[in-house]
Amino acid sequence: MSDILIVDDERDIRELIGDILEDEGFTTRLAGNSSEAMSEVNAEPPGLLILDIWLKDSKMDGIDILKTVKRDNPDIPVVIISGHGNIEIAVAAIKQGAYDFIEKPFNIDQLLVVIRRAMETSRLRRENLKLKRRETEVAQMVGDSASFRALTGQLDKVTKSNGRVMLTGPAGAGKEVAARYIHAHSARAGAPFVTVNCAGVAPENMEEVLFGRETADRGIEPGLLEQGHGGVVYFDEVADMPLGTQSKILRVLVDQSFTRVGGADKVRVDLRVISSTNRDLDAEIAEGRFRQELYHRLNVVPIAVPSLEDRREDIPLLARHFIETFNVSQGLPKRELSDEAVALLQTMVWPGNVRQLKNMIERVLILGEGTGPIEARELPQEAPATDGAEGRVVLSGALATMPLREAREAFEREYLLTQINRFGGNISRTAAFVGMERSALHRKLKSLGVVTGAKSGGRVAFVEDDDVQQAG
């Protein structure tokens, strides 16, 4: 998309402009009426459109073509030319999104200056689009646990369709990464991926942000839905969308069109919608905070994104991935992880999920000790495991009040539960880590009242007592 389409009903004018631009090294295409112009645009969007206002024997004039092109291809710069010298037409064209306006007869040097600037604008927009695509590409899915494989299996099934997807899961679990994965592997991968942060936009500004606006002084300002035309719009934490906006989004999903704030013309959009939430939308509906009709429209394919707690096996893979990412993006040292650091990471509590792990790795790399392997002592913990230089274990209140035998059993039970869940229920790997024979570990677990089960993707160790409960 780097050529120039010249649309003028006067053959001599369009060929003259074409010859001048060809001499300057540009590639051009020519059209003499609105039908030819729209056919060329639809076949291959140009890098720049030079458009005459008045077109004889055409169904559309220049302003109509301008509106249509800016609606369907907002990134194409349009330079308007006219021999009538009507300043009102120039103002109208600029308001509709034209890059600039040139009167006939035009000065060739002036024309070339405007075209070079417009082509530079087009180039910058293309580079920006490439950067956005790259952002999608680097949002990689990383893991090998059972729950992770189940997730990617579900995501792969929806990539080739246009069905609306609702991603559920706790904050920081990677719902946006999952949404970008769907986009990157779909037929829309080359089109925009636009994120709507429903919790980050003030309710009074939400409609302008989504639908854009038209004002007399600033003309057309496209909203996020218009910017996402042809691609994916991702509603992040959709439960935070204002009720009034929910009704209008419902109408957009039905009609695939909307009107800008302050505008009158319908804007047509082709969008795939992916949403996410960490709330119970059924409860939100019952409380009157979310519209049931919108929920049914968005929740065509529900997919649950597991917490980090449910995929502890993936923690070393994720940590190494983040180390590599920060090395490439920020030049931070590419450090290894010691076995002790891996063990600690897999046994820590992660209320902030994958996002918390990523932030921790970044902090360690910034404040860490040299370029050698990351040691367990470098990992920040909410509650210290030892008491200062003496290295004494800090006992919990409950453990400190137990007799020695009960305390020892309670410690062994929790320690073994933690290690079993760390290794996804794999008894052989657990036994190797804790330094026991597999048969001895089975006997120890039985004596402590611990049973194990193949609970896919989750914690798999249980305590066997009067109230059988899942570990953790």
C-alpha positions in Angstrom: 0.0 0.0 0.0 2.6 2.6 -1.2 1.2 3.8 -4.5 -0.9 6.9 -5.3 -4.4 6.8 -6.7 -5.3 9.9 -8.8 -9.0 10.5 -9.3 -10.0 13.3 -11.7 -12.7 13.5 -14.4 -10.3 15.4 -16.7 -8.0 13.0 -18.4 -5.3 15.6 -19.1 -5.2 16.6 -15.4 -5.0 13.1 -14.0 -2.4 12.0 -16.6 -0.3 15.2 -16.0 -0.3 14.6 -12.2 0.5 10.9 -12.9 3.5 11.7 -15.1 4.9 14.3 -12.7 4.7 11.8 -9.8 6.1 8.9 -11.9 9.1 11.2 -12.7 9.6 11.7 -9.0 9.7 8.0 -8.4 6.2 7.3 -7.2 3.9 4.5 -8.5 0.5 5.7 -9.6 -3.0 4.5 -10.6 -5.6 6.6 -12.4 -9.4 6.7 -12.2 -11.8 9.0 -14.1 -15.0 8.6 -12.1 -16.4 7.4 -8.7 -17.0 3.8 -9.9 -13.4 3.4 -11.1 -12.1 5.1 -8.0 -14.0 2.8 -5.5 -13.0 -0.3 -7.6 -9.3 0.6 -7.3 -9.6 1.3 -3.6 -11.4 -1.9 -2.9 -9.0 -3.9 -5.0 -5.9 -2.6 -3.2 -6.0 0.4 -0.8 -3.5 3.0 -2.0 -0.9 4.7 0.1 -2.4 8.1 -0.9 -5.5 9.3 -2.7 -5.5 12.5 -4.8 -9.2 13.3 -5.3 -11.0 15.9 -7.4 -14.1 17.4 -5.7 -16.3 17.6 -8.9 -16.6 14.4 -10.9 -18.8 14.5 -14.1 -20.9 11.4 -14.9 -20.3 9.9 -11.4 -22.7 8.5 -8.8 -20.6 10.1 -6.0 -18.8 13.4 -5.8 -15.4 13.8 -4.1 -16.8 14.5 -0.7 -18.9 11.2 -0.9 -15.8 9.3 -1.9 -13.8 10.9 0.9 -16.4 9.9 3.5 -16.5 6.3 2.2 -12.8 5.9 2.1 -12.2 7.4 5.5 -15.0 5.1 6.9 -13.5 1.9 5.5 -9.8 2.8 5.3 -9.2 5.6 7.8 -5.4 5.4 7.4 -5.3 6.5 3.8 -4.3 10.2 3.5 -6.6 12.0 1.0 -5.5 15.2 -0.8 -8.4 17.1 -2.3 -8.0 19.2 -5.5 -10.6 21.5 -7.0 -10.7 24.3 -9.6 -13.5 26.2 -8.0 -11.6 27.9 -5.3 -14.4 27.4 -2.8 -13.0 27.8 0.7 -16.2 26.3 2.2 -15.6 23.1 0.3 -12.0 23.0 1.5 -13.2 23.3 5.1 -15.8 20.6 4.6 -13.2 18.3 3.1 -10.8 18.8 6.0 -13.7 18.2 8.5 -14.4 14.9 6.8 -10.8 13.8 7.3 -8.9 15.1 4.2 -5.2 15.5 4.7 -5.0 18.8 2.7 -6.6 20.8 0.0 -5.1 22.2 -3.2 -6.6 24.6 -5.7 -6.5 24.3 -9.5 -4.5 25.4 -11.3 -1.9 24.1 -8.9 1.8 24.9 -8.5 3.8 21.7 -9.1 6.3 22.4 -6.4 3.4 23.0 -3.9 1.7 19.8 -5.0 4.9 17.8 -4.5 5.5 19.2 -1.0 2.0 18.2 0.0 2.2 14.8 -1.5 5.6 14.0 0.1 4.2 15.0 3.5 1.1 13.0 3.0 3.1 9.9 1.9 5.3 10.3 4.9 2.2 10.3 7.1 1.0 7.1 5.3 4.4 5.5 5.9 4.4 6.4 9.6 0.8 5.0 9.9 1.9 1.7 8.3 4.9 1.4 10.6 2.6 2.1 13.6 0.4 -0.7 12.4 3.4 -3.0 12.1 4.4 -2.2 15.6 0.9 -3.0 16.8 1.0 -6.3 15.0 4.4 -7.0 16.6 2.9 -6.3 20.0 0.4 -9.1 19.2 3.2 -11.4 18.1 5.2 -11.0 21.3 2.2 -11.7 23.5 3.2 -15.4 23.5 1.4 -18.2 25.2 3.9 -20.0 27.4 3.4 -23.2 29.4 3.2 -27.0 29.3 0.9 -27.9 32.2 -2.3 -29.9 31.7 -4.5 -26.8 32.4 -2.4 -24.7 29.9 -2.7 -27.3 27.2 -6.5 -27.4 27.8 -6.6 -23.6 27.5 -4.7 -23.5 24.2 -6.7 -26.3 22.8 -9.9 -24.3 23.4 -8.3 -21.1 22.0 -7.2 -23.0 18.8 -10.8 -24.1 18.2 -12.1 -20.5 18.1 -9.2 -18.8 16.1 -10.7 -19.7 12.6 -14.2 -18.4 13.4 -15.6 -15.0 14.0 -17.5 -16.1 17.1 -17.6 -13.8 20.1 -15.5 -15.1 23.0 -15.8 -14.4 26.7 -12.6 -15.0 28.7 -13.0 -15.4 32.4 -10.4 -15.7 35.1 -8.7 -13.8 38.0 -6.8 -10.6 37.4 -3.4 -11.1 36.0 -4.0 -14.6 34.7 -3.3 -13.6 31.1 -6.8 -13.0 29.6 -5.5 -10.3 27.2 -2.6 -12.6 26.1 -5.2 -15.2 25.3 -7.3 -12.7 23.3 -4.2 -11.6 21.4 -3.4 -15.3 20.7 -6.9 -15.7 19.1 -6.3 -12.6 17.0 -2.8 -13.6 15.9 -3.9 -17.0 14.7 -7.1 -15.8 13.0 -7.8 -14.6 9.5 -7.8 -11.1 11.0 -4.2 -11.3 12.1 -3.2 -8.5 9.7 -5.9 -6.1 10.9 -6.0 -4.0 14.1 -6.3 -5.4 17.6 -7.9 -2.6 19.7 -8.2 -2.8 23.5 -11.0 -1.0 25.3 -10.1 -0.7 29.0 -13.6 -0.6 30.4 -12.4 0.0 34.0 -9.9 2.8 32.9 -12.3 5.1 31.0 -14.6 7.6 32.9 -18.2 6.7 32.3 -19.0 10.1 30.9 -16.2 9.7 28.3 -16.9 6.1 27.3 -19.2 6.8 24.3 -16.7 9.3 22.8 -13.9 6.9 23.3 -15.8 4.0 21.7 -17.8 5.8 18.9 -15.6 8.9 18.2 -17.1 12.4 17.7 -17.8 15.1 15.2 -17.4 18.8 16.0 -17.4 21.9 13.9 -13.9 23.0 15.0 -12.1 19.6 14.9 -14.1 17.6 12.4 -14.1 13.8 12.6 -12.3 12.1 15.4 -12.6 8.3 15.0 -13.3 6.2 18.2 -11.8 2.8 19.1 -14.6 0.9 17.3 -13.8 2.7 14.0 -10.1 2.2 14.5 -10.7 -1.5 14.9 -12.6 -1.9 11.7 -11.8 -5.2 10.0 -10.0 -6.5 13.1 -10.7 -7.3 16.8 -12.0 -5.2 19.6 -11.2 -6.5 23.0 -13.4 -5.3 25.9 -11.1 -5.7 28.9 -13.1 -6.2 32.2 -16.4 -5.7 30.4 -18.3 -5.8 33.7 -17.0 -2.2 34.3 -18.8 -0.8 31.2 -21.5 1.8 32.1 -25.0 0.5 31.8 -26.0 3.2 29.2 -23.0 2.3 27.0 -23.9 -1.4 27.3 -27.2 -0.7 25.5 -25.4 1.1 22.7 -22.8 -1.7 22.3 -25.6 -4.2 22.1 -27.1 -2.2 19.2 -23.6 -2.1 17.5 -23.4 -5.9 17.8 -26.8 -6.3 16.2 -26.4 -3.6 13.4 -22.6 -3.6 12.9 -22.9 0.2 12.7 -23.2 3.3 14.9 -23.3 7.1 14.9 -20.4 9.2 16.2 -21.2 11.5 19.1 -22.4 14.8 17.6 -22.6 13.2 14.1 -25.5 12.1 11.9 -24.0 9.6 9.4 -24.0 5.9 10.1 -20.5 4.4 10.5 -20.3 0.8 9.3 -17.8 -1.5 11.0 -16.7 -5.1 10.6 -15.5 -6.3 14.0 -14.8 -9.5 16.0 -15.5 -8.9 19.7 -13.6 -10.6 22.5 -14.4 -9.8 26.1 -13.0 -10.6 29.5 -14.0 -10.4 33.1 -12.8 -11.5 36.5 -16.3 -11.1 38.0 -19.3 -13.4 38.2 -21.5 -11.8 35.4 -24.6 -13.8 36.5 -24.3 -12.1 39.9 -23.8 -8.7 38.2 -26.9 -9.3 36.1 -28.9 -10.3 39.2 -27.8 -7.0 40.8 -28.9 -5.0 37.8 -25.3 -3.9 36.9 -25.0 -5.8 33.6 -27.5 -6.3 30.8 -28.5 -9.9 30.3 -29.0 -9.4 26.5 -25.5 -8.1 26.1 -24.1 -11.0 28.2 -25.8 -13.5 25.9 -24.4 -11.7 22.8 -20.8 -11.6 24.2 -20.8 -15.0 25.9 -21.1 -17.1 22.7 -17.9 -19.1 23.5 -17.0 -19.0 27.2 -13.3 -19.9 27.9 -11.8 -20.0 31.5 -8.2 -18.8 31.8 -6.6 -20.7 34.7 -4.9 -18.9 37.6 -1.1 -19.4 38.2 -2.1 -21.5 41.2 -3.6 -24.0 38.8 -0.5 -24.2 36.6 2.4 -24.2 39.0 4.4 -26.5 36.7 4.5 -23.6 34.2 6.2 -21.2 36.6 9.8 -22.0 35.6 8.9 -21.7 31.9 7.2 -18.4 32.5 10.0 -17.0 34.6 12.7 -17.9 31.9 10.4 -16.4 29.2 10.2 -13.1 31.1 14.0 -13.1 31.7 14.5 -13.5 27.9 11.8 -10.8 27.1 13.4 -8.3 29.5 16.8 -9.0 28.1 15.6 -8.2 24.5 13.3 -5.3 25.3 15.3 -3.6 28.1 18.8 -5.0 28.0 18.5 -6.5 31.5 20.9 -9.4 32.2 20.0 -12.8 30.9 20.3 -14.7 34.1 19.6 -18.4 34.9 17.5 -19.6 37.7 19.0 -21.7 40.5 17.2 -24.8 41.6 16.4 -23.2 45.0 14.9 -20.2 43.3 12.7 -22.4 41.0 11.6 -24.4 44.1 10.7 -21.2 46.0 8.9 -19.7 43.0 6.7 -22.8 42.6 5.7 -22.8 46.3 4.9 -19.1 46.7 1.4 -17.7 46.8 0.5 -15.7 43.6 -2.6 -13.6 44.2 -1.6 -11.4 41.2 -1.0 -14.5 39.0 1.2 -14.3 35.9 1.3 -10.5 36.0 2.8 -10.7 39.6 5.4 -13.2 38.5 6.4 -11.0 35.6 6.7 -7.9 37.8 8.8 -9.9 40.3 11.2 -11.1 37.6 11.7 -7.6 36.3 12.4 -6.3 39.8 14.9 -9.0 40.5 16.7 -8.3 37.2 16.9 -4.6 37.9 17.9 -4.8 41.6 19.6 -8.2 41.4 23.2 -9.4 42.3 25.2 -9.4 39.1 24.7 -11.7 36.1 25.0 -15.2 37.8 22.1 -17.5 38.5 19.2 -15.9 40.4 19.3 -17.3 44.0 16.3 -17.8 46.3 17.4 -15.1 48.6 16.9 -12.5 45.8 13.2 -13.3 45.5 11.0 -10.9 47.4 8.5 -12.5 49.7 5.5 -11.0 51.5 6.3 -12.9 54.7 10.0 -13.8 55.4 10.7 -17.5 55.8 13.6 -17.0 58.2 14.3 -14.8 61.2 17.3 -12.6 60.3 20.9 -13.7 60.4 20.2 -16.7 62.7 18.3 -18.4 59.9 15.6 -19.7 62.3 12.3 -20.8 60.7 9.5 -18.6 61.7 6.6 -20.7 62.9 2.9 -19.8 62.3 0.8 -19.2 65.4 -1.1 -22.5 65.0 2.1 -24.6 64.5 3.9 -22.9 67.5 1.1 -24.1 69.9 1.1 -27.7 68.9 2.9 -30.6 70.7 6.1 -31.6 68.8 4.6 -34.8 67.3 1.5 -33.0 65.9 3.6 -30.0 64.7 6.0 -32.4 62.9 3.1 -34.2 61.2 1.4 -30.9 60.2 4.7 -29.6 58.8 5.4 -32.8 56.8 1.9 -32.9 55.5 1.9 -29.3 54.3 5.5 -29.6 52.9 4.6 -32.8 50.9 1.3 -31.3 49.7 3.2 -28.3 48.5 5.8 -30.3 46.6 3.2 -32.7 45.1 1.2 -29.8 43.8 4.4 -28.1 42.6 5.1 -31.1 40.4 1.5 -31.4 39.2 0.8 -34.5 41.1 3.8 -36.4 39.7 4.9 -38.7 42.6 8.1 -39.8 41.0 9.3 -36.2 40.5 8.2 -35.3 44.0 10.1 -38.2 45.5 13.3 -37.3 43.5 13.1 -33.7 44.8 12.5 -34.5 48.5 15.1 -37.2 48.4 12.9 -40.3 49.1 12.2 -43.5 47.3 8.9 -43.6 45.6 7.6 -46.4 47.7 8.8 -44.6 50.9 7.0 -41.4 49.8 3.8 -43.4 49.3 4.0 -44.9 52.8 4.7 -41.5 54.3 1.7 -39.9 52.5 -0.5 -42.7 53.7 0.6 -42.3 57.3 -0.1 -38.6 57.1 -3.6 -39.2 55.6 -2.7 -37.7 52.2 -4.2 -39.1 49.1 -3.6 -38.0 45.5 -5.7 -37.9 42.4 -5.4 -36.9 38.7 -7.3 -33.6 38.9 -6.4 -32.1 35.5 -4.7 -28.8 35.7 -5.4 -28.1 39.4 -4.0 -29.0 42.8 -4.2 -32.8 43.2 -3.2 -33.6 46.7 -5.8 -34.1 49.4 -5.9 -34.5 53.2 -7.9 -37.5 54.3 -9.8 -36.7 57.4 -13.4 -36.3 58.7 -13.9 -33.3 56.4 -12.1 -34.3 53.2 -10.8 -31.1 51.7 -8.7 -30.1 48.7 -5.2 -29.0 49.7 -4.6 -25.3 49.6 
